[in-house]
Amino acid sequence: MAKPDNRADNVEHLQEHVQNTIDNLEEAESYLDEHANEISTGEVNQISEKNKNRRESIASFREEIKDEANDAQE
């Protein structure tokens, strides 16, 4: 028998994902600030691209949090 869909803690999980992604973004930016002149241009570009993707993910997570919060109120 399939488990029922329990979405009660989705917002909490999404908020954890947002915080983890922000932490990774800040760590990568700090790394670039300290070591950009010591690493290859390719690596700088790779980290910058990952951070762009992280920013997009954060925005998506926040939209999903809003949707989940609205669903919980209904």
mmJSON file of the N, C-alpha and C atoms, coordinates in Angstrom:
{"data_MODEL":{"atom_site":{
"group_PDB":["ATOM","ATOM","ATOM","ATOM","ATOM","ATOM","ATOM","ATOM","ATOM","ATOM","ATOM","ATOM","ATOM","ATOM","ATOM","ATOM","ATOM","ATOM","ATOM","ATOM","ATOM","ATOM","ATOM","ATOM","ATOM","ATOM","ATOM","ATOM","ATOM","ATOM","ATOM","ATOM","ATOM","ATOM","ATOM","ATOM","ATOM","ATOM","ATOM","ATOM","ATOM","ATOM","ATOM","ATOM","ATOM","ATOM","ATOM","ATOM","ATOM","ATOM","ATOM","ATOM","ATOM","ATOM","ATOM","ATOM","ATOM","ATOM","ATOM","ATOM","ATOM","ATOM","ATOM","ATOM","ATOM","ATOM","ATOM","ATOM","ATOM","ATOM","ATOM","ATOM","ATOM","ATOM","ATOM","ATOM","ATOM","ATOM","ATOM","ATOM","ATOM","ATOM","ATOM","ATOM","ATOM","ATOM","ATOM","ATOM","ATOM","ATOM","ATOM","ATOM","ATOM","ATOM","ATOM","ATOM","ATOM","ATOM","ATOM","ATOM","ATOM","ATOM","ATOM","ATOM","ATOM","ATOM","ATOM","ATOM","ATOM","ATOM","ATOM","ATOM","ATOM","ATOM","ATOM","ATOM","ATOM","ATOM","ATOM","ATOM","ATOM","ATOM","ATOM","ATOM","ATOM","ATOM","ATOM","ATOM","ATOM","ATOM","ATOM","ATOM","ATOM","ATOM","ATOM","ATOM","ATOM","ATOM","ATOM","ATOM","ATOM","ATOM","ATOM","ATOM","ATOM","ATOM","ATOM","ATOM","ATOM","ATOM","ATOM","ATOM","ATOM","ATOM","ATOM","ATOM","ATOM","ATOM","ATOM","ATOM","ATOM","ATOM","ATOM","ATOM","ATOM","ATOM","ATOM","ATOM","ATOM","ATOM","ATOM","ATOM","ATOM","ATOM","ATOM","ATOM","ATOM","ATOM","ATOM","ATOM","ATOM","ATOM","ATOM","ATOM","ATOM","ATOM","ATOM","ATOM","ATOM","ATOM","ATOM","ATOM","ATOM","ATOM","ATOM","ATOM","ATOM","ATOM","ATOM","ATOM","ATOM","ATOM","ATOM","ATOM","ATOM","ATOM","ATOM","ATOM","ATOM","ATOM","ATOM","ATOM","ATOM","ATOM","ATOM","ATOM","ATOM","ATOM","ATOM","ATOM","ATOM","ATOM"],
"id":[1,2,3,4,5,6,7,8,9,10,11,12,13,14,15,16,17,18,19,20,21,22,23,24,25,26,27,28,29,30,31,32,33,34,35,36,37,38,39,40,41,42,43,44,45,46,47,48,49,50,51,52,53,54,55,56,57,58,59,60,61,62,63,64,65,66,67,68,69,70,71,72,73,74,75,76,77,78,79,80,81,82,83,84,85,86,87,88,89,90,91,92,93,94,95,96,97,98,99,100,101,102,103,104,105,106,107,108,109,110,111,112,113,114,115,116,117,118,119,120,121,122,123,124,125,126,127,128,129,130,131,132,133,134,135,136,137,138,139,140,141,142,143,144,145,146,147,148,149,150,151,152,153,154,155,156,157,158,159,160,161,162,163,164,165,166,167,168,169,170,171,172,173,174,175,176,177,178,179,180,181,182,183,184,185,186,187,188,189,190,191,192,193,194,195,196,197,198,199,200,201,202,203,204,205,206,207,208,209,210,211,212,213,214,215,216,217,218,219,220,221,222],
"type_symbol":["N","C","C","N","C","C","N","C","C","N","C","C","N","C","C","N","C","C","N","C","C","N","C","C","N","C","C","N","C","C","N","C","C","N","C","C","N","C","C","N","C","C","N","C","C","N","C","C","N","C","C","N","C","C","N","C","C","N","C","C","N","C","C","N","C","C","N","C","C","N","C","C","N","C","C","N","C","C","N","C","C","N","C","C","N","C","C","N","C","C","N","C","C","N","C","C","N","C","C","N","C","C","N","C","C","N","C","C","N","C","C","N","C","C","N","C","C","N","C","C","N","C","C","N","C","C","N","C","C","N","C","C","N","C","C","N","C","C","N","C","C","N","C","C","N","C","C","N","C","C","N","C","C","N","C","C","N","C","C","N","C","C","N","C","C","N","C","C","N","C","C","N","C","C","N","C","C","N","C","C","N","C","C","N","C","C","N","C","C","N","C","C","N","C","C","N","C","C","N","C","C","N","C","C","N","C","C","N","C","C","N","C","C","N","C","C","N","C","C","N","C","C"],
"label_atom_id":["N","CA","C","N","CA","C","N","CA","C","N","CA","C","N","CA","C","N","CA","C","N","CA","C","N","CA","C","N","CA","C","N","CA","C","N","CA","C","N","CA","C","N","CA","C","N","CA","C","N","CA","C","N","CA","C","N","CA","C","N","CA","C","N","CA","C","N","CA","C","N","CA","C","N","CA","C","N","CA","C","N","CA","C","N","CA","C","N","CA","C","N","CA","C","N","CA","C","N","CA","C","N","CA","C","N","CA","C","N","CA","C","N","CA","C","N","CA","C","N","CA","C","N","CA","C","N","CA","C","N","CA","C","N","CA","C","N","CA","C","N","CA","C","N","CA","C","N","CA","C","N","CA","C","N","CA","C","N","CA","C","N","CA","C","N","CA","C","N","CA","C","N","CA","C","N","CA","C","N","CA","C","N","CA","C","N","CA","C","N","CA","C","N","CA","C","N","CA","C","N","CA","C","N","CA","C","N","CA","C","N","CA","C","N","CA","C","N","CA","C","N","CA","C","N","CA","C","N","CA","C","N","CA","C","N","CA","C","N","CA","C","N","CA","C","N","CA","C","N","CA","C","N","CA","C","N","CA","C"],
"label_alt_id":[null,null,null,null,null,null,null,null,null,null,null,null,null,null,null,null,null,null,null,null,null,null,null,null,null,null,null,null,null,null,null,null,null,null,null,null,null,null,null,null,null,null,null,null,null,null,null,null,null,null,null,null,null,null,null,null,null,null,null,null,null,null,null,null,null,null,null,null,null,null,null,null,null,null,null,null,null,null,null,null,null,null,null,null,null,null,null,null,null,null,null,null,null,null,null,null,null,null,null,null,null,null,null,null,null,null,null,null,null,null,null,null,null,null,null,null,null,null,null,null,null,null,null,null,null,null,null,null,null,null,null,null,null,null,null,null,null,null,null,null,null,null,null,null,null,null,null,null,null,null,null,null,null,null,null,null,null,null,null,null,null,null,null,null,null,null,null,null,null,null,null,null,null,null,null,null,null,null,null,null,null,null,null,null,null,null,null,null,null,null,null,null,null,null,null,null,null,null,null,null,null,null,null,null,null,null,null,null,null,null,null,null,null,null,null,null,null,null,null,null,null,null],
"label_comp_id":["MET","MET","MET","ALA","ALA","ALA","LYS","LYS","LYS","PRO","PRO","PRO","ASP","ASP","ASP","ASN","ASN","ASN","ARG","ARG","ARG","ALA","ALA","ALA","ASP","ASP","ASP","ASN","ASN","ASN","VAL","VAL","VAL","GLU","GLU","GLU","HIS","HIS","HIS","LEU","LEU","LEU","GLN","GLN","GLN","GLU","GLU","GLU","HIS","HIS","HIS","VAL","VAL","VAL","GLN","GLN","GLN","ASN","ASN","ASN","THR","THR","THR","ILE","ILE","ILE","ASP","ASP","ASP","ASN","ASN","ASN","LEU","LEU","LEU","GLU","GLU","GLU","GLU","GLU","GLU","ALA","ALA","ALA","GLU","GLU","GLU","SER","SER","SER","TYR","TYR","TYR","LEU","LEU","LEU","ASP","ASP","ASP","GLU","GLU","GLU","HIS","HIS","HIS","ALA","ALA","ALA","ASN","ASN","ASN","GLU","GLU","GLU","ILE","ILE","ILE","SER","SER","SER","THR","THR","THR","GLY","GLY","GLY","GLU","GLU","GLU","VAL","VAL","VAL","ASN","ASN","ASN","GLN","GLN","GLN","ILE","ILE","ILE","SER","SER","SER","GLU","GLU","GLU","LYS","LYS","LYS","ASN","ASN","ASN","LYS","LYS","LYS","ASN","ASN","ASN","ARG","ARG","ARG","ARG","ARG","ARG","GLU","GLU","GLU","SER","SER","SER","ILE","ILE","ILE","ALA","ALA","ALA","SER","SER","SER","PHE","PHE","PHE","ARG","ARG","ARG","GLU","GLU","GLU","GLU","GLU","GLU","ILE","ILE","ILE","LYS","LYS","LYS","ASP","ASP","ASP","GLU","GLU","GLU","ALA","ALA","ALA","ASN","ASN","ASN","ASP","ASP","ASP","ALA","ALA","ALA","GLN","GLN","GLN","GLU","GLU","GLU"],
"label_asym_id":["A","A","A","A","A","A","A","A","A","A","A","A","A","A","A","A","A","A","A","A","A","A","A","A","A","A","A","A","A","A","A","A","A","A","A","A","A","A","A","A","A","A","A","A","A","A","A","A","A","A","A","A","A","A","A","A","A","A","A","A","A","A","A","A","A","A","A","A","A","A","A","A","A","A","A","A","A","A","A","A","A","A","A","A","A","A","A","A","A","A","A","A","A","A","A","A","A","A","A","A","A","A","A","A","A","A","A","A","A","A","A","A","A","A","A","A","A","A","A","A","A","A","A","A","A","A","A","A","A","A","A","A","A","A","A","A","A","A","A","A","A","A","A","A","A","A","A","A","A","A","A","A","A","A","A","A","A","A","A","A","A","A","A","A","A","A","A","A","A","A","A","A","A","A","A","A","A","A","A","A","A","A","A","A","A","A","A","A","A","A","A","A","A","A","A","A","A","A","A","A","A","A","A","A","A","A","A","A","A","A","A","A","A","A","A","A","A","A","A","A","A","A"],
"label_entity_id":["1","1","1","1","1","1","1","1","1","1","1","1","1","1","1","1","1","1","1","1","1","1","1","1","1","1","1","1","1","1","1","1","1","1","1","1","1","1","1","1","1","1","1","1","1","1","1","1","1","1","1","1","1","1","1","1","1","1","1","1","1","1","1","1","1","1","1","1","1","1","1","1","1","1","1","1","1","1","1","1","1","1","1","1","1","1","1","1","1","1","1","1","1","1","1","1","1","1","1","1","1","1","1","1","1","1","1","1","1","1","1","1","1","1","1","1","1","1","1","1","1","1","1","1","1","1","1","1","1","1","1","1","1","1","1","1","1","1","1","1","1","1","1","1","1","1","1","1","1","1","1","1","1","1","1","1","1","1","1","1","1","1","1","1","1","1","1","1","1","1","1","1","1","1","1","1","1","1","1","1","1","1","1","1","1","1","1","1","1","1","1","1","1","1","1","1","1","1","1","1","1","1","1","1","1","1","1","1","1","1","1","1","1","1","1","1","1","1","1","1","1","1"],
"label_seq_id":[1,1,1,2,2,2,3,3,3,4,4,4,5,5,5,6,6,6,7,7,7,8,8,8,9,9,9,10,10,10,11,11,11,12,12,12,13,13,13,14,14,14,15,15,15,16,16,16,17,17,17,18,18,18,19,19,19,20,20,20,21,21,21,22,22,22,23,23,23,24,24,24,25,25,25,26,26,26,27,27,27,28,28,28,29,29,29,30,30,30,31,31,31,32,32,32,33,33,33,34,34,34,35,35,35,36,36,36,37,37,37,38,38,38,39,39,39,40,40,40,41,41,41,42,42,42,43,43,43,44,44,44,45,45,45,46,46,46,47,47,47,48,48,48,49,49,49,50,50,50,51,51,51,52,52,52,53,53,53,54,54,54,55,55,55,56,56,56,57,57,57,58,58,58,59,59,59,60,60,60,61,61,61,62,62,62,63,63,63,64,64,64,65,65,65,66,66,66,67,67,67,68,68,68,69,69,69,70,70,70,71,71,71,72,72,72,73,73,73,74,74,74],
"pdbx_PDB_ins_code":[null,null,null,null,null,null,null,null,null,null,null,null,null,null,null,null,null,null,null,null,null,null,null,null,null,null,null,null,null,null,null,null,null,null,null,null,null,null,null,null,null,null,null,null,null,null,null,null,null,null,null,null,null,null,null,null,null,null,null,null,null,null,null,null,null,null,null,null,null,null,null,null,null,null,null,null,null,null,null,null,null,null,null,null,null,null,null,null,null,null,null,null,null,null,null,null,null,null,null,null,null,null,null,null,null,null,null,null,null,null,null,null,null,null,null,null,null,null,null,null,null,null,null,null,null,null,null,null,null,null,null,null,null,null,null,null,null,null,null,null,null,null,null,null,null,null,null,null,null,null,null,null,null,null,null,null,null,null,null,null,null,null,null,null,null,null,null,null,null,null,null,null,null,null,null,null,null,null,null,null,null,null,null,null,null,null,null,null,null,null,null,null,null,null,null,null,null,null,null,null,null,null,null,null,null,null,null,null,null,null,null,null,null,null,null,null,null,null,null,null,null,null],
"Cartn_x":[0.836,0.0,0.882,0.544,1.339,1.16,2.225,2.167,1.371,0.596,-0.127,0.854,0.457,1.295,1.268,2.345,2.441,3.316,2.699,3.42,3.559,3.293,3.265,4.605,5.7,7.005,7.732,7.027,7.673,8.299,7.579,8.11,9.41,9.423,10.632,11.796,11.541,12.599,13.088,12.168,12.551,13.39,13.026,13.796,15.205,15.332,16.665,17.473,16.825,17.512,17.974,17.12,17.491,18.717,18.694,19.815,21.096,21.011,22.198,22.752,21.869,22.301,22.942,22.362,22.956,24.34,24.471,25.77,26.803,26.422,27.341,27.705,26.739,26.98,27.979,27.749,28.637,30.039,30.125,31.429,32.193,31.495,32.139,32.573,31.741,32.112,33.327,33.354,34.501,35.767,35.625,36.76,37.281,36.355,36.771,37.449,36.906,37.513,38.952,39.204,40.53,41.493,40.969,41.86,41.689,40.886,40.621,41.9,42.869,44.113,45.046,44.697,45.549,45.012,43.769,43.163,42.947,42.693,42.547,41.255,41.261,40.068,38.91,39.21,38.174,37.511,38.315,37.756,36.937,37.426,36.665,35.314,35.34,34.093,33.151,33.718,32.915,32.231,32.966,32.404,31.358,31.638,30.683,29.392,29.504,28.321,27.513,28.215,27.52,26.768,27.393,26.729,25.517,25.598,24.429,23.296,23.626,22.622,22.07,22.941,22.481,21.481,21.763,20.829,19.465,19.494,18.243,17.514,18.255,17.656,17.02,17.7,17.154,15.832,15.787,14.545,13.443,13.785,12.795,12.316,13.243,12.863,11.91,12.212,11.36,9.962,9.868,8.543,7.789,8.522,7.898,7.441,8.224,7.83,6.524,6.422,5.178,4.0,4.204,3.137,2.73,3.703,3.416,2.695,3.134,2.496,1.048,0.806,-0.55,-1.419,-0.852,-1.587,-1.944,-1.049,-1.29,-2.417,-2.602,-3.647,-5.021,-5.063,-6.358,-7.004],
"Cartn_y":[-1.182,0.0,1.247,2.203,3.423,4.295,4.984,5.91,7.147,7.71,8.946,10.092,11.057,12.21,13.168,13.177,14.062,15.252,16.39,17.581,18.588,18.159,19.069,19.772,19.106,19.716,20.184,20.304,20.742,22.124,23.059,24.423,24.403,23.644,23.554,22.982,21.93,21.326,22.298,23.004,23.975,25.098,25.544,26.597,26.116,24.856,24.287,24.271,23.918,23.919,25.319,26.317,27.707,28.083,27.797,28.172,27.454,26.175,25.434,26.009,26.378,26.94,28.309,29.119,30.43,30.234,29.276,28.997,28.611,27.742,27.331,28.5,29.336,30.521,31.451,31.731,32.636,32.052,30.754,30.105,30.203,29.982,30.067,31.503,32.477,33.877,34.256,33.799,34.06,33.429,32.209,31.52,32.319,32.8,33.593,34.889,35.536,36.775,36.559,35.416,35.143,34.54,33.781,32.975,33.177,34.118,34.28,34.474,35.162,35.408,34.196,33.154,31.967,30.781,30.874,29.748,30.11,29.096,29.326,30.09,30.733,31.44,30.46,29.27,28.241,27.906,27.78,27.476,28.648,29.862,31.053,31.062,30.805,30.789,29.683,28.528,27.405,27.749,28.329,28.713,29.816,30.765,31.837,31.29,30.328,29.702,28.933,28.217,27.501,28.488,29.628,30.625,31.221,31.382,31.854,30.842,29.576,28.517,28.479,28.712,28.739,29.874,31.041,32.167,31.831,31.182,30.777,29.738,28.821,27.801,28.435,29.4,30.086,30.753,31.424,32.078,31.041,29.916,28.849,28.26,28.015,27.494,28.457,29.738,30.732,30.772,30.621,30.564,29.311,28.217,26.966,27.061,27.745,27.961,28.747,29.786,30.573,29.696,28.874,27.98,26.996,26.403,25.441,26.116,27.317,28.034,28.374,28.763,29.066,27.803,26.685,25.417,24.983,25.248,24.852,25.668,26.889,27.75,27.398,26.739,26.408,25.215],
"Cartn_z":[0.0,0.0,0.0,-0.817,-0.942,0.295,0.631,1.759,1.348,2.268,1.941,1.733,0.937,0.644,1.832,2.605,3.764,3.406,3.223,2.795,3.928,5.148,6.289,6.51,6.2,6.477,5.212,4.118,2.868,2.998,3.612,3.738,4.533,5.612,6.434,5.631,4.87,4.05,2.988,2.365,1.341,1.948,3.134,3.793,4.107,4.49,4.721,3.428,2.324,1.021,0.654,0.906,0.624,1.44,2.735,3.591,3.178,2.86,2.419,1.118,0.215,-1.065,-0.854,0.025,0.345,0.959,1.872,2.487,1.436,0.496,-0.569,-1.468,-1.775,-2.604,-1.931,-0.654,0.078,0.219,0.445,0.55,-0.771,-1.87,-3.187,-3.49,-3.129,-3.357,-2.517,-1.29,-0.421,-0.994,-1.494,-2.11,-3.305,-4.132,-5.297,-4.865,-3.843,-3.351,-2.907,-2.289,-1.748,-2.762,-3.742,-4.581,-6.093,-6.497,-7.932,-8.741,-8.164,-8.905,-8.885,-8.124,-8.019,-8.815,-9.288,-9.997,-11.463,-12.261,-13.697,-14.002,-15.143,-15.609,-15.765,-16.214,-16.368,-15.047,-13.999,-12.682,-12.149,-12.36,-11.948,-12.663,-13.957,-14.729,-14.257,-13.943,-13.473,-12.143,-11.224,-9.928,-10.115,-10.984,-11.254,-11.854,-12.736,-13.338,-12.294,-11.417,-10.339,-9.453,-9.172,-8.329,-9.024,-10.322,-11.077,-10.93,-11.085,-10.931,-9.508,-8.531,-7.135,-6.911,-7.475,-7.326,-7.948,-9.094,-9.734,-8.88,-8.293,-7.432,-6.203,-5.621,-4.441,-4.794,-5.923,-6.352,-6.554,-7.151,-7.376,-6.057,-5.136,-3.824,-3.124,-3.205,-2.533,-3.141,-4.446,-5.086,-4.63,-4.537,-4.111,-2.651,-1.818,-0.421,-0.366,-1.183,-1.224,-1.63,-2.655,-3.116,-2.023,-1.367,-0.307,0.861,1.212,2.319,1.958,0.729,0.288,0.28,-0.152,-0.162,1.254,2.2,3.583,4.213,3.726,4.279,3.743,2.614,1.984,2.608],
"occupancy":[1.0,1.0,1.0,1.0,1.0,1.0,1.0,1.0,1.0,1.0,1.0,1.0,1.0,1.0,1.0,1.0,1.0,1.0,1.0,1.0,1.0,1.0,1.0,1.0,1.0,1.0,1.0,1.0,1.0,1.0,1.0,1.0,1.0,1.0,1.0,1.0,1.0,1.0,1.0,1.0,1.0,1.0,1.0,1.0,1.0,1.0,1.0,1.0,1.0,1.0,1.0,1.0,1.0,1.0,1.0,1.0,1.0,1.0,1.0,1.0,1.0,1.0,1.0,1.0,1.0,1.0,1.0,1.0,1.0,1.0,1.0,1.0,1.0,1.0,1.0,1.0,1.0,1.0,1.0,1.0,1.0,1.0,1.0,1.0,1.0,1.0,1.0,1.0,1.0,1.0,1.0,1.0,1.0,1.0,1.0,1.0,1.0,1.0,1.0,1.0,1.0,1.0,1.0,1.0,1.0,1.0,1.0,1.0,1.0,1.0,1.0,1.0,1.0,1.0,1.0,1.0,1.0,1.0,1.0,1.0,1.0,1.0,1.0,1.0,1.0,1.0,1.0,1.0,1.0,1.0,1.0,1.0,1.0,1.0,1.0,1.0,1.0,1.0,1.0,1.0,1.0,1.0,1.0,1.0,1.0,1.0,1.0,1.0,1.0,1.0,1.0,1.0,1.0,1.0,1.0,1.0,1.0,1.0,1.0,1.0,1.0,1.0,1.0,1.0,1.0,1.0,1.0,1.0,1.0,1.0,1.0,1.0,1.0,1.0,1.0,1.0,1.0,1.0,1.0,1.0,1.0,1.0,1.0,1.0,1.0,1.0,1.0,1.0,1.0,1.0,1.0,1.0,1.0,1.0,1.0,1.0,1.0,1.0,1.0,1.0,1.0,1.0,1.0,1.0,1.0,1.0,1.0,1.0,1.0,1.0,1.0,1.0,1.0,1.0,1.0,1.0,1.0,1.0,1.0,1.0,1.0,1.0],
"B_iso_or_equiv":[0.0,0.0,0.0,0.0,0.0,0.0,0.0,0.0,0.0,0.0,0.0,0.0,0.0,0.0,0.0,0.0,0.0,0.0,0.0,0.0,0.0,0.0,0.0,0.0,0.0,0.0,0.0,0.0,0.0,0.0,0.0,0.0,0.0,0.0,0.0,0.0,0.0,0.0,0.0,0.0,0.0,0.0,0.0,0.0,0.0,0.0,0.0,0.0,0.0,0.0,0.0,0.0,0.0,0.0,0.0,0.0,0.0,0.0,0.0,0.0,0.0,0.0,0.0,0.0,0.0,0.0,0.0,0.0,0.0,0.0,0.0,0.0,0.0,0.0,0.0,0.0,0.0,0.0,0.0,0.0,0.0,0.0,0.0,0.0,0.0,0.0,0.0,0.0,0.0,0.0,0.0,0.0,0.0,0.0,0.0,0.0,0.0,0.0,0.0,0.0,0.0,0.0,0.0,0.0,0.0,0.0,0.0,0.0,0.0,0.0,0.0,0.0,0.0,0.0,0.0,0.0,0.0,0.0,0.0,0.0,0.0,0.0,0.0,0.0,0.0,0.0,0.0,0.0,0.0,0.0,0.0,0.0,0.0,0.0,0.0,0.0,0.0,0.0,0.0,0.0,0.0,0.0,0.0,0.0,0.0,0.0,0.0,0.0,0.0,0.0,0.0,0.0,0.0,0.0,0.0,0.0,0.0,0.0,0.0,0.0,0.0,0.0,0.0,0.0,0.0,0.0,0.0,0.0,0.0,0.0,0.0,0.0,0.0,0.0,0.0,0.0,0.0,0.0,0.0,0.0,0.0,0.0,0.0,0.0,0.0,0.0,0.0,0.0,0.0,0.0,0.0,0.0,0.0,0.0,0.0,0.0,0.0,0.0,0.0,0.0,0.0,0.0,0.0,0.0,0.0,0.0,0.0,0.0,0.0,0.0,0.0,0.0,0.0,0.0,0.0,0.0,0.0,0.0,0.0,0.0,0.0,0.0],
"pdbx_formal_charge":[null,null,null,null,null,null,null,null,null,null,null,null,null,null,null,null,null,null,null,null,null,null,null,null,null,null,null,null,null,null,null,null,null,null,null,null,null,null,null,null,null,null,null,null,null,null,null,null,null,null,null,null,null,null,null,null,null,null,null,null,null,null,null,null,null,null,null,null,null,null,null,null,null,null,null,null,null,null,null,null,null,null,null,null,null,null,null,null,null,null,null,null,null,null,null,null,null,null,null,null,null,null,null,null,null,null,null,null,null,null,null,null,null,null,null,null,null,null,null,null,null,null,null,null,null,null,null,null,null,null,null,null,null,null,null,null,null,null,null,null,null,null,null,null,null,null,null,null,null,null,null,null,null,null,null,null,null,null,null,null,null,null,null,null,null,null,null,null,null,null,null,null,null,null,null,null,null,null,null,null,null,null,null,null,null,null,null,null,null,null,null,null,null,null,null,null,null,null,null,null,null,null,null,null,null,null,null,null,null,null,null,null,null,null,null,null,null,null,null,null,null,null],
"auth_seq_id":[1,1,1,2,2,2,3,3,3,4,4,4,5,5,5,6,6,6,7,7,7,8,8,8,9,9,9,10,10,10,11,11,11,12,12,12,13,13,13,14,14,14,15,15,15,16,16,16,17,17,17,18,18,18,19,19,19,20,20,20,21,21,21,22,22,22,23,23,23,24,24,24,25,25,25,26,26,26,27,27,27,28,28,28,29,29,29,30,30,30,31,31,31,32,32,32,33,33,33,34,34,34,35,35,35,36,36,36,37,37,37,38,38,38,39,39,39,40,40,40,41,41,41,42,42,42,43,43,43,44,44,44,45,45,45,46,46,46,47,47,47,48,48,48,49,49,49,50,50,50,51,51,51,52,52,52,53,53,53,54,54,54,55,55,55,56,56,56,57,57,57,58,58,58,59,59,59,60,60,60,61,61,61,62,62,62,63,63,63,64,64,64,65,65,65,66,66,66,67,67,67,68,68,68,69,69,69,70,70,70,71,71,71,72,72,72,73,73,73,74,74,74],
"auth_comp_id":["MET","MET","MET","ALA","ALA","ALA","LYS","LYS","LYS","PRO","PRO","PRO","ASP","ASP","ASP","ASN","ASN","ASN","ARG","ARG","ARG","ALA","ALA","ALA","ASP","ASP","ASP","ASN","ASN","ASN","VAL","VAL","VAL","GLU","GLU","GLU","HIS","HIS","HIS","LEU","LEU","LEU","GLN","GLN","GLN","GLU","GLU","GLU","HIS","HIS","HIS","VAL","VAL","VAL","GLN","GLN","GLN","ASN","ASN","ASN","THR","THR","THR","ILE","ILE","ILE","ASP","ASP","ASP","ASN","ASN","ASN","LEU","LEU","LEU","GLU","GLU","GLU","GLU","GLU","GLU","ALA","ALA","ALA","GLU","GLU","GLU","SER","SER","SER","TYR","TYR","TYR","LEU","LEU","LEU","ASP","ASP","ASP","GLU","GLU","GLU","HIS","HIS","HIS","ALA","ALA","ALA","ASN","ASN","ASN","GLU","GLU","GLU","ILE","ILE","ILE","SER","SER","SER","THR","THR","THR","GLY","GLY","GLY","GLU","GLU","GLU","VAL","VAL","VAL","ASN","ASN","ASN","GLN","GLN","GLN","ILE","ILE","ILE","SER","SER","SER","GLU","GLU","GLU","LYS","LYS","LYS","ASN","ASN","ASN","LYS","LYS","LYS","ASN","ASN","ASN","ARG","ARG","ARG","ARG","ARG","ARG","GLU","GLU","GLU","SER","SER","SER","ILE","ILE","ILE","ALA","ALA","ALA","SER","SER","SER","PHE","PHE","PHE","ARG","ARG","ARG","GLU","GLU","GLU","GLU","GLU","GLU","ILE","ILE","ILE","LYS","LYS","LYS","ASP","ASP","ASP","GLU","GLU","GLU","ALA","ALA","ALA","ASN","ASN","ASN","ASP","ASP","ASP","ALA","ALA","ALA","GLN","GLN","GLN","GLU","GLU","GLU"],
"auth_asym_id":["A","A","A","A","A","A","A","A","A","A","A","A","A","A","A","A","A","A","A","A","A","A","A","A","A","A","A","A","A","A","A","A","A","A","A","A","A","A","A","A","A","A","A","A","A","A","A","A","A","A","A","A","A","A","A","A","A","A","A","A","A","A","A","A","A","A","A","A","A","A","A","A","A","A","A","A","A","A","A","A","A","A","A","A","A","A","A","A","A","A","A","A","A","A","A","A","A","A","A","A","A","A","A","A","A","A","A","A","A","A","A","A","A","A","A","A","A","A","A","A","A","A","A","A","A","A","A","A","A","A","A","A","A","A","A","A","A","A","A","A","A","A","A","A","A","A","A","A","A","A","A","A","A","A","A","A","A","A","A","A","A","A","A","A","A","A","A","A","A","A","A","A","A","A","A","A","A","A","A","A","A","A","A","A","A","A","A","A","A","A","A","A","A","A","A","A","A","A","A","A","A","A","A","A","A","A","A","A","A","A","A","A","A","A","A","A","A","A","A","A","A","A"],
"auth_atom_id":["N","CA","C","N","CA","C","N","CA","C","N","CA","C","N","CA","C","N","CA","C","N","CA","C","N","CA","C","N","CA","C","N","CA","C","N","CA","C","N","CA","C","N","CA","C","N","CA","C","N","CA","C","N","CA","C","N","CA","C","N","CA","C","N","CA","C","N","CA","C","N","CA","C","N","CA","C","N","CA","C","N","CA","C","N","CA","C","N","CA","C","N","CA","C","N","CA","C","N","CA","C","N","CA","C","N","CA","C","N","CA","C","N","CA","C","N","CA","C","N","CA","C","N","CA","C","N","CA","C","N","CA","C","N","CA","C","N","CA","C","N","CA","C","N","CA","C","N","CA","C","N","CA","C","N","CA","C","N","CA","C","N","CA","C","N","CA","C","N","CA","C","N","CA","C","N","CA","C","N","CA","C","N","CA","C","N","CA","C","N","CA","C","N","CA","C","N","CA","C","N","CA","C","N","CA","C","N","CA","C","N","CA","C","N","CA","C","N","CA","C","N","CA","C","N","CA","C","N","CA","C","N","CA","C","N","CA","C","N","CA","C","N","CA","C","N","CA","C","N","CA","C","N","CA","C","N","CA","C"],
"pdbx_PDB_model_num":[1,1,1,1,1,1,1,1,1,1,1,1,1,1,1,1,1,1,1,1,1,1,1,1,1,1,1,1,1,1,1,1,1,1,1,1,1,1,1,1,1,1,1,1,1,1,1,1,1,1,1,1,1,1,1,1,1,1,1,1,1,1,1,1,1,1,1,1,1,1,1,1,1,1,1,1,1,1,1,1,1,1,1,1,1,1,1,1,1,1,1,1,1,1,1,1,1,1,1,1,1,1,1,1,1,1,1,1,1,1,1,1,1,1,1,1,1,1,1,1,1,1,1,1,1,1,1,1,1,1,1,1,1,1,1,1,1,1,1,1,1,1,1,1,1,1,1,1,1,1,1,1,1,1,1,1,1,1,1,1,1,1,1,1,1,1,1,1,1,1,1,1,1,1,1,1,1,1,1,1,1,1,1,1,1,1,1,1,1,1,1,1,1,1,1,1,1,1,1,1,1,1,1,1,1,1,1,1,1,1,1,1,1,1,1,1,1,1,1,1,1,1]
}}}
